[in-house]
Amino acid sequence: MRLVIQKVSAATVKIEDNLVDSIGNGLLVLLGIECDDDKTDVIWLVNKLLNMRIFNDIDGVMNRCLLQEAGDLLVISQFTLMASTKKGNRPSYIRAAKHETAIPLYEYFLAMAEKGLGKQVSKGVFGADMKVSMVNDGPVTIFIDSKKRE
């Protein structure tokens, strides 16, 4: 499982010019699910995500986490994060989980994040063609891979 985490001051997701969800200060997370991922990947990633110290403290040092900020969270499913570009110029998505695996893990990720945050998590629509906009704050963008544990 892979996450691209972006600290934002605002983010929105639209489908066909219709607003699906939006957040203010918080994190926009792009979530890619691999065919051999399971709930242990979700638990590890959600814990990392909610406790990652990437928000500024009073001294301007990145020393606060999403929980301390009481920030918002927007999670977007994105199978292209599992792309392999090793051969040729056309990415291969063979490692991306099929819907029957990915959807339950995506929903479990959302549920665990809501449980940890203590509030609703904003989200896109799994498998939809979405338009995601954001104001990256910092900018701060971090990539995490649950298999590498980094």
N, C-alpha and C positions, 0 to 999 in steps of 0.2 A: 504494500500500500504506500502511496506517495502523496505528500501534501506540498502544495505551494502556499505559503502563508504570507499574506500582505497586510501590513498595518495600514489602516485607512481612516480618514476622517469622514468618508461617506462612500457607499457602494450601492448599486442597484442591479437588478436582473430583470430583463424584459423578454417577452416572447411576442413577436409580431407587434411591436410598439405598445404592448400592454404590460404595465408594471406588475411583476409577480411578487417581488419583495424588495426591501431596502433596509439599510442600516445607517447609523451615524458612526460615531467613534467606535472602533473595534478592529476586528479581523475579517478579511475576506479569505476564504480557504478554498482552493481548488483541490479536489479529492480524486485520485486515480486508484482503482482497485484492480489488483492482479489476480489471476486465476487461482493461485494457491494461498490467498489471504484468508484469514479467519478472524474470529472475535478477539483473539489475543493481540492481533495487530491493531484492531480498533482501540482496545483498552490502553495499550501503550501510547498510541498516537494522541488520543484524547487527553490523557494525562499530561503529555508533553505540551500539547497545544494550549491547554488552559493555564499551565504554570510557567510557560516560557516568558522570561523577563525581557520584554522588548518595548515596554512603555516607559517613558521618562518619569523619574521621581522629581522631587522638588528642586534638586540640584541639576536637573537636566541629564542625568545618567540613566541609561536603560536598565532599570532595576525593579520594575513593576510588571506584573502579569495581567492577563485579561480579567482574572477574578478580582484582583485588587482594584482594577480600573472600573469594574462593573460595566465593561464594554459589551458591545454587540458582536454577534457572530453570524456571518453569512457563508453557507457551505454550498459549493457548486460541484456536481459530479462532472468529471472530465476524463474520459477514457484515454485521451491522447497523451496524458502524462505517462502512460505505460509504453509509449513508442520506443521502438528499437531503431536506431539509425546506423547500425553497424555496416550493413551492406547496401550499396546503391544510394539513390537519392529519394526513394519513396519510403517513408516510415512504415514499419511493420507493427501492427497492433495485436499480434498473436498472443502476447502475454496478458492482455487486458481480459478481465473476467467477463464472462457471458452474463446476460441479464439475470438468469436464475440464481447466480452466485452474487453478483454485484448489488442488485436491488436490496436484498435482505441485509447485506453488510452496510450499505449506504444508510438504510433506515436505522440500523443498530448504532452507527456512528452518530447520527442525529440525536437519537434517544440518549446515548451516553453523554453527549455534549450538553444536552438540555439538563440532564440530571446533575452533572458537574457544575454547570453555570447557575442552576436554580431558576432559569427562565427560558422562554422559547428561543429556539435557534431559527434564524431566517434561512431560506433555502431556495434553490432553483427547482426545476422539474427534471427528474432523471430522464436522460435520453433525448431531451428536447433541444432544438436549435435556439440557443439563448444568446442574448446580447448583454454582456456584463460590463458595467462601467464602474470606475472607482477613482477616488482621489487618494493615491498612495501617500501616506504620511511618513516623511523621513527623507527619502523613501526607505522603507524597510521591507525586504522580501527574503524569505527563508524557505529552503527546500528540505524536506525530511523524508527519509525512506525507512519504513518499518523493518525491512529485511536487513538493512545495514545497521539499523539502530543508530542512525545519525541523521 
